[in-house]
Amino acid sequence: MQKGSKWSIQSRFVHSGAGFDFSKVRTPGTPIYQTSNYLYEDVESGTDVLVGKSAGYIYTRYSNPTVDVLNQVLSDIEGGEDALSFGSGLAAISAAVLAHCKPGDHLVASSLIYGGTYHLFQEQMARLGIETTFVDPTRIEQVEKAIKSNTRILYAEPLANPTLVSTDIFQWTVIAHQHHCKILVDNTFTPPPIFRPLDAGVDLVLHSATKYLGGHSDLIGGAVIGSKAEIEKVRPHLKYFGGIISPFVAWLLLRGVRTLGVRLERQCNNALQIAQFLEKHPKISKVNYAGLPSNPQYDFNRRHFNGFSGMLSFKVKGGFTAAKKVMQKLQLIQFTVSLGDVASLISHPASTSHVYLTSAERAAIGVTDGLLRLSVGIESADDLIADLETALS
């Protein structure tokens, strides 16, 4: 609304400043386009955008400039052609699966996936008539045997949560494509530069952006990355199921990704030192960390990963009672769920991420009552080790 307008002060309260032209404004950071809708020059131009004849924005559930920049960044760092951002990691997984599966279809998934995803497949997808067979991801013959004529998707994680067992994504990809299936990989534990699944031929990469991509425990988000053709199959499931990310959260993620490289470097270095300390501690019966030479998959991990992640888990002698005492005595390391934060976080998988599983199911995948999962932050490694030493003593 122009100065000197004929409209009353009441109307000016509402409309003054609307439609300001930002096209010539350039900033080093991406602005937050905190809007639900967009203005048009005329009816025809608005219709052209709506039906896809020309580029532009209609409604933030469809697209948004801030979110579009985030999608470009995520696609770039994962080596994809396009990406979509979601309101959560599970929203991203749901959309990607539903883009390829309908009632009566089947998928094969690693039995070691995140507990929330396991529940999604076992319970919610089953309600929709989509069956899942869970397999040991390290036994390739078991993966092949599980594939049926109606299998549409193979689903895995490079490093298992919380046991840190490695999956050969290259082999899984070969098998998937031999059987004309899509392969989807959750790369939350091993974000770039640690691993890029698309380089292995994977069809879609998924992230809980809440974790390492955001990096500060202050947002919830998810992402799907792949070729343009694959992303276009997922897009309607974002648009019509409505699991969108807000422009402000997209902006927070853009800020988080800027420091991902330096955060990961520090977290990986800290995690290795802590794993080495815990491995020698008399009150610890086992340490799960991809970068330990004692890990039976160590040679594989060295060949396939550019770093070993900031994630590790360890079993405290004495079961849950002893593990609970450790968590309660920690002062620097925070007892909470989630991971990938700049601060170190510890959790008890059997009562949090894997609580949906029966005790027998948890035992079968190594999630025992005495297992603690540690997401290592960027604090001083010496301070973190001292905190663990005190708690364990």
C-alpha positions as CSV (number, residue, x, y, z in Angstrom):
1,M,0.0,0.0,0.0
2,Q,1.5,3.3,-1.1
3,K,2.0,6.3,1.1
4,G,-1.0,8.8,0.8
5,S,-3.4,6.0,0.0
6,K,-7.1,6.7,0.2
7,W,-7.6,3.8,2.6
8,S,-8.4,4.4,6.2
9,I,-5.9,3.9,9.1
10,Q,-7.7,0.6,9.9
11,S,-7.0,-0.8,6.5
12,R,-3.5,0.5,6.5
13,F,-2.8,-1.5,9.8
14,V,-3.5,-4.7,7.8
15,H,-2.0,-4.0,4.4
16,S,0.8,-1.5,4.7
17,G,4.1,-3.1,3.5
18,A,2.4,-6.0,1.8
19,G,4.0,-6.9,-1.5
20,F,7.4,-5.3,-0.9
21,D,9.8,-6.3,-3.7
22,F,12.7,-8.3,-2.2
23,S,14.0,-9.4,-5.6
24,K,17.1,-7.0,-5.5
25,V,18.0,-7.8,-2.0
26,R,20.9,-10.3,-1.6
27,T,22.1,-11.7,1.7
28,P,24.7,-14.3,2.7
29,G,22.1,-16.2,4.6
30,T,18.7,-17.3,3.4
31,P,15.7,-15.2,4.5
32,I,12.8,-16.8,6.3
33,Y,9.7,-16.6,4.1
34,Q,7.3,-17.0,7.0
35,T,4.1,-16.9,4.9
36,S,1.4,-19.3,4.0
37,N,0.4,-17.7,0.6
38,Y,1.8,-15.5,-2.1
39,L,0.7,-12.4,-4.1
40,Y,0.1,-12.4,-7.9
41,E,0.2,-9.6,-10.5
42,D,-3.0,-10.8,-12.1
43,V,-5.4,-13.7,-12.3
44,E,-3.7,-15.3,-15.4
45,S,-0.2,-15.4,-13.8
46,G,-1.6,-16.9,-10.6
47,T,-3.4,-19.6,-12.6
48,D,-0.3,-20.4,-14.6
49,V,1.7,-21.0,-11.5
50,L,-1.1,-23.1,-10.0
51,V,-1.3,-25.4,-13.0
52,G,2.5,-25.6,-13.5
53,K,2.9,-23.5,-16.7
54,S,5.3,-21.1,-15.0
55,A,7.5,-21.1,-12.0
56,G,6.3,-19.5,-8.8
57,Y,4.7,-20.1,-5.4
58,I,1.1,-20.7,-4.6
59,Y,0.9,-22.0,-1.0
60,T,3.5,-23.1,1.5
61,R,2.2,-26.6,1.7
62,Y,3.2,-26.9,-1.9
63,S,6.5,-25.0,-1.8
64,N,8.3,-22.2,-0.1
65,P,11.5,-20.2,-1.0
66,T,13.3,-20.9,2.3
67,V,12.4,-24.6,2.1
68,D,13.4,-24.8,-1.5
69,V,16.9,-23.5,-0.6
70,L,17.2,-26.1,2.1
71,N,16.2,-28.8,-0.4
72,Q,18.9,-27.6,-2.8
73,V,21.5,-27.7,0.0
74,L,20.5,-31.2,1.2
75,S,20.6,-32.5,-2.4
76,D,24.0,-31.0,-2.9
77,I,25.6,-32.5,0.2
78,E,24.2,-35.9,-0.5
79,G,25.0,-35.9,-4.2
80,G,21.4,-36.0,-5.3
81,E,19.4,-34.2,-8.0
82,D,16.6,-33.0,-5.8
83,A,15.3,-33.3,-2.2
84,L,12.1,-32.8,-0.1
85,S,12.0,-31.6,3.5
86,F,9.4,-32.9,6.0
87,G,8.1,-32.1,9.4
88,S,9.9,-35.1,10.9
89,G,12.1,-38.1,9.9
90,L,9.1,-40.5,10.2
91,A,7.0,-38.2,7.9
92,A,9.8,-38.5,5.4
93,I,10.0,-42.3,5.7
94,S,6.3,-42.7,5.5
95,A,6.0,-40.6,2.3
96,A,9.0,-42.5,0.7
97,V,7.5,-45.9,1.4
98,L,4.0,-44.9,0.3
99,A,5.4,-43.6,-2.9
100,H,6.4,-47.1,-3.9
101,C,4.0,-49.4,-1.9
102,K,0.3,-50.0,-2.0
103,P,-1.9,-52.5,-0.2
104,G,-0.7,-56.0,-0.9
105,D,2.9,-55.0,-1.5
106,H,5.9,-56.1,0.6
107,L,9.1,-54.7,1.8
108,V,12.3,-56.2,3.3
109,A,13.9,-54.2,6.1
110,S,16.9,-54.6,8.4
111,S,15.9,-55.9,11.8
112,L,18.3,-53.4,13.3
113,I,16.6,-50.2,12.2
114,Y,15.5,-47.4,14.5
115,G,12.8,-48.5,16.8
116,G,10.3,-45.9,15.6
117,T,10.7,-47.1,12.0
118,Y,10.4,-50.7,13.1
119,H,7.1,-49.9,14.7
120,L,6.0,-47.9,11.6
121,F,6.6,-50.9,9.4
122,Q,5.4,-53.6,11.8
123,E,2.2,-51.9,13.0
124,Q,1.1,-48.9,10.9
125,M,2.1,-50.1,7.4
126,A,0.7,-53.5,8.2
127,R,-2.7,-51.7,8.9
128,L,-2.5,-50.4,5.3
129,G,-1.9,-53.9,4.0
130,I,1.9,-53.5,3.4
131,E,3.8,-56.4,4.8
132,T,7.4,-56.2,6.1
133,T,9.9,-59.0,6.5
134,F,12.8,-58.1,8.9
135,V,16.2,-59.7,8.3
136,D,19.7,-59.7,9.7
137,P,21.3,-57.0,7.5
138,T,24.7,-58.7,7.7
139,R,23.5,-61.9,6.2
140,I,23.1,-61.2,2.5
141,E,21.6,-64.6,1.7
142,Q,18.8,-63.9,4.2
143,V,18.1,-60.6,2.4
144,E,17.7,-62.4,-0.9
145,K,15.6,-65.2,0.5
146,A,13.1,-62.7,2.0
147,I,12.4,-61.1,-1.4
148,K,9.0,-62.0,-2.9
149,S,7.3,-61.3,-6.2
150,N,5.5,-58.4,-4.6
151,T,8.5,-56.9,-2.8
152,R,8.9,-53.2,-3.8
153,I,11.4,-51.8,-1.3
154,L,14.6,-52.9,0.5
155,Y,15.2,-50.7,3.6
156,A,18.4,-50.4,5.7
157,E,20.7,-48.1,7.7
158,P,24.6,-48.0,7.2
159,L,25.1,-48.1,11.0
160,A,22.4,-49.7,13.2
161,N,20.8,-47.9,16.1
162,P,21.9,-48.5,18.8
163,T,24.2,-51.5,18.2
164,L,26.3,-49.8,15.5
165,V,26.4,-53.0,13.4
166,S,27.4,-52.1,9.8
167,T,25.3,-52.9,6.7
168,D,26.9,-53.4,3.3
169,I,24.8,-50.9,1.4
170,F,26.6,-51.7,-1.8
171,Q,25.5,-55.3,-1.7
172,W,22.0,-54.4,-0.6
173,T,21.8,-52.1,-3.6
174,V,22.9,-54.8,-6.1
175,I,20.3,-57.2,-4.7
176,A,17.6,-54.7,-4.8
177,H,18.1,-53.7,-8.4
178,Q,18.5,-57.3,-9.5
179,H,15.0,-57.9,-8.2
180,H,13.6,-54.7,-9.6
181,C,13.1,-53.2,-6.1
182,K,13.9,-49.7,-4.8
183,I,16.4,-49.4,-2.0
184,L,15.9,-46.7,0.7
185,V,18.6,-45.9,3.2
186,D,18.3,-43.9,6.4
187,N,21.6,-42.0,6.6
188,T,20.9,-40.3,9.9
189,F,23.8,-41.9,11.8
190,T,26.3,-41.4,9.0
191,P,25.6,-38.0,7.3
192,P,28.0,-36.6,4.7
193,P,31.0,-36.6,4.6
194,I,30.9,-39.9,6.5
195,F,28.8,-41.8,3.9
196,R,26.8,-40.9,0.8
197,P,24.4,-43.7,-0.1
198,L,23.6,-42.3,-3.5
199,D,27.2,-42.9,-4.5
200,A,26.5,-46.6,-3.8
201,G,23.5,-46.5,-6.2
202,V,20.7,-46.2,-3.6
203,D,17.4,-44.8,-4.9
204,L,16.4,-42.6,-2.0
205,V,18.3,-41.3,1.1
206,L,16.4,-40.4,4.2
207,H,17.4,-38.3,7.2
208,S,15.9,-37.5,10.6
209,A,17.2,-33.9,10.2
210,T,16.5,-33.4,13.9
211,K,19.8,-35.1,14.6
212,Y,23.2,-34.3,13.0
213,L,21.9,-32.0,10.2
214,G,20.2,-29.7,12.8
215,G,22.8,-30.4,15.4
216,H,21.4,-28.4,18.3
217,S,18.3,-30.3,19.6
218,D,16.1,-27.3,18.8
219,L,14.1,-28.6,15.8
220,I,12.2,-31.6,14.3
221,G,12.6,-32.3,10.6
222,G,13.1,-34.9,8.0
223,A,14.4,-35.2,4.4
224,V,14.3,-37.4,1.3
225,I,17.0,-37.0,-1.3
226,G,17.4,-38.7,-4.7
227,S,17.1,-38.3,-8.5
228,K,14.5,-35.8,-9.8
229,A,12.4,-38.7,-11.1
230,E,12.4,-40.4,-7.6
231,I,11.6,-37.2,-5.8
232,E,8.7,-36.5,-8.1
233,K,7.2,-39.8,-7.0
234,V,7.4,-38.8,-3.3
235,R,6.2,-35.2,-3.8
236,P,2.5,-35.9,-3.9
237,H,2.7,-37.7,-0.6
238,L,4.2,-34.6,1.0
239,K,1.7,-32.3,-0.7
240,Y,-1.5,-34.2,0.1
241,F,-0.6,-35.9,3.4
242,G,0.7,-32.5,4.5
243,G,3.8,-33.6,6.5
244,I,5.6,-30.3,5.6
245,I,8.4,-28.5,7.4
246,S,7.9,-24.9,8.5
247,P,10.0,-22.1,6.9
248,F,11.5,-21.2,10.3
249,V,12.6,-24.8,10.9
250,A,14.0,-24.9,7.4
251,W,16.0,-21.8,8.2
252,L,17.3,-23.4,11.4
253,L,18.4,-26.5,9.4
254,L,20.2,-24.3,6.9
255,R,22.1,-22.7,9.8
256,G,22.8,-26.2,11.3
257,V,24.2,-27.7,8.0
258,R,26.8,-24.9,7.8
259,T,28.7,-26.3,10.7
260,L,28.0,-30.0,10.0
261,G,31.6,-30.7,8.8
262,V,33.4,-29.2,11.8
263,R,30.9,-30.7,14.3
264,L,31.3,-34.2,12.8
265,E,35.1,-34.0,12.8
266,R,35.1,-33.2,16.5
267,Q,32.4,-35.7,17.4
268,C,34.2,-38.5,15.6
269,N,37.5,-37.7,17.3
270,N,35.8,-37.5,20.7
271,A,33.9,-40.7,20.2
272,L,37.0,-42.7,19.3
273,Q,38.8,-41.6,22.5
274,I,35.7,-42.4,24.6
275,A,35.3,-45.8,23.0
276,Q,38.9,-46.6,23.7
277,F,38.5,-45.6,27.3
278,L,35.3,-47.6,27.8
279,E,36.8,-50.7,26.2
280,K,39.4,-50.9,28.9
281,H,37.0,-50.2,31.8
282,P,36.4,-53.1,34.2
283,K,32.7,-52.3,34.6
284,I,32.0,-52.4,30.8
285,S,31.4,-55.7,29.2
286,K,31.2,-54.5,25.6
287,V,31.7,-51.4,23.5
288,N,30.0,-51.0,20.1
289,Y,31.9,-48.5,18.0
290,A,32.6,-48.6,14.2
291,G,36.2,-47.2,14.7
292,L,37.5,-49.8,17.2
293,P,40.0,-52.3,15.8
294,S,38.3,-54.9,18.0
295,N,35.1,-54.4,16.0
296,P,34.7,-57.5,13.7
297,Q,33.6,-55.1,10.9
298,Y,36.5,-52.7,11.4
299,D,38.1,-53.4,8.0
300,F,34.8,-52.9,6.2
301,N,34.2,-49.7,8.1
302,R,37.6,-48.3,7.2
303,R,37.0,-49.0,3.5
304,H,33.4,-47.6,3.3
305,F,33.2,-44.8,5.8
306,N,34.9,-41.4,5.9
307,G,35.0,-41.3,9.7
308,F,33.2,-43.5,12.2
309,S,30.3,-41.3,13.4
310,G,29.9,-39.8,16.9
311,M,27.7,-42.6,18.0
312,L,28.6,-45.5,20.3
313,S,26.9,-47.8,22.7
314,F,28.2,-49.9,25.6
315,K,27.0,-52.6,28.0
316,V,27.3,-51.9,31.7
317,K,27.9,-55.0,33.9
318,G,25.0,-55.5,36.2
319,G,22.2,-54.8,33.7
320,F,19.6,-52.1,34.0
321,T,20.2,-51.4,37.7
322,A,23.9,-50.6,37.1
323,A,23.1,-48.7,33.8
324,K,20.6,-46.6,35.5
325,K,23.1,-45.6,38.2
326,V,25.6,-44.5,35.6
327,M,23.0,-42.3,33.8
328,Q,21.9,-40.7,37.1
329,K,25.5,-40.0,38.2
330,L,26.6,-38.3,35.0
331,Q,26.8,-34.5,35.3
332,L,28.2,-33.2,32.0
333,I,26.6,-35.8,29.7
334,Q,22.9,-35.3,29.5
335,F,20.4,-38.1,30.0
336,T,17.8,-37.7,27.2
337,V,16.7,-39.1,23.9
338,S,17.8,-38.0,20.4
339,L,21.3,-37.6,19.1
340,G,23.7,-35.6,16.9
341,D,23.7,-32.6,19.2
342,V,26.7,-30.4,20.0
343,A,26.1,-31.6,23.6
344,S,26.8,-35.2,24.5
345,L,23.5,-37.2,25.1
346,I,23.0,-40.6,26.7
347,S,19.9,-42.8,26.6
348,H,18.7,-46.3,27.5
349,P,17.4,-47.8,24.2
350,A,15.4,-50.7,25.9
351,S,13.2,-48.1,27.6
352,T,13.1,-45.4,24.9
353,S,13.8,-46.0,21.2
354,H,13.1,-49.7,21.3
355,V,10.4,-49.8,24.0
356,Y,7.9,-50.9,21.3
357,L,9.7,-54.3,20.9
358,T,9.2,-57.2,23.2
359,S,12.1,-58.2,25.5
360,A,12.7,-61.2,23.2
361,E,12.9,-59.0,20.1
362,R,15.2,-56.6,21.8
363,A,17.5,-59.4,23.0
364,A,17.6,-60.8,19.4
365,I,19.1,-57.6,18.1
366,G,21.5,-56.9,21.0
367,V,19.4,-54.2,22.8
368,T,19.9,-55.6,26.3
369,D,18.8,-53.9,29.5
370,G,22.3,-52.9,30.4
371,L,23.0,-51.2,27.0
372,L,23.5,-47.4,27.0
373,R,23.7,-45.4,23.8
374,L,26.0,-42.3,23.8
375,S,25.8,-39.5,21.2
376,V,29.1,-37.8,21.6
377,G,29.2,-34.0,21.4
378,I,31.9,-31.4,20.8
379,E,32.9,-30.9,24.5
380,S,36.4,-31.6,25.7
381,A,37.1,-35.3,25.3
382,D,39.0,-35.3,28.6
383,D,36.0,-33.8,30.4
384,L,33.6,-36.4,28.9
385,I,35.9,-39.3,29.9
386,A,36.2,-37.9,33.4
387,D,32.4,-37.6,33.7
388,L,32.1,-41.3,32.6
389,E,34.9,-42.4,35.0
390,T,33.1,-40.7,37.9
391,A,29.7,-42.2,37.1
392,L,31.1,-45.7,36.6
393,S,33.0,-45.6,39.9
